[in-house]
Amino acid sequence: MRALLWAQSIPDEISGYILDQSFKYLLSEKEPVAIRSLACKLIVQIGGPIPELRAEIEEVFADLANHDSPAVRSAVKHGLVEIKKWGK
C-alpha cells in the first residue's frame, strides 16, 4: 500500500479498484490503524482530483473524524485539508 503512495501515477484501469479497496480498509475496524491511515492517504491521492468523489470522501472522513483512533483521526484531518485544496 505504501508503494502506491510513492507512485507518480496510478493507471486509470486499476485506480477504481484501489480506491474501492482503500475505502474498505479505512472503514474496517479489523484492519490495523497503520493500514487504515495509509488507506486514507490513498483515497485523497486518487479521489481528490475527481470532483464527483470529493463530497463522498468528505462525508466519510467527517464521520471518522469523531469516532476513531487518534492516528486515523489525524490522517482524516490532513486528508480533509488536502480535499479542500483540490476544490479550489
C-alpha positions, 0 to 999 in steps of 0.5 A, a space after each residue: 500500500 505504501 508503494 502506491 503512495 510513492 507512485 507518480 501515477 496510478 493507471 486509470 484501469 486499476 485506480 477504481 479498484 484501489 480506491 474501492 479497496 482503500 475505502 474498505 480498509 479505512 472503514 474496517 475496524 479489523 484492519 490495523 490503524 497503520 493500514 487504515 491511515 495509509 488507506 486514507 492517504 490513498 483515497 485523497 491521492 486518487 479521489 481528490 482530483 475527481 470532483 464527483 468523489 470529493 463530497 463522498 470522501 468528505 462525508 466519510 472522513 467527517 464521520 471518522 473524524 469523531 469516532 476513531 483512533 487518534 492516528 486515523 483521526 489525524 490522517 482524516 484531518 490532513 486528508 480533509 485539508 488536502 480535499 479542500 485544496 483540490 476544490 479550489 
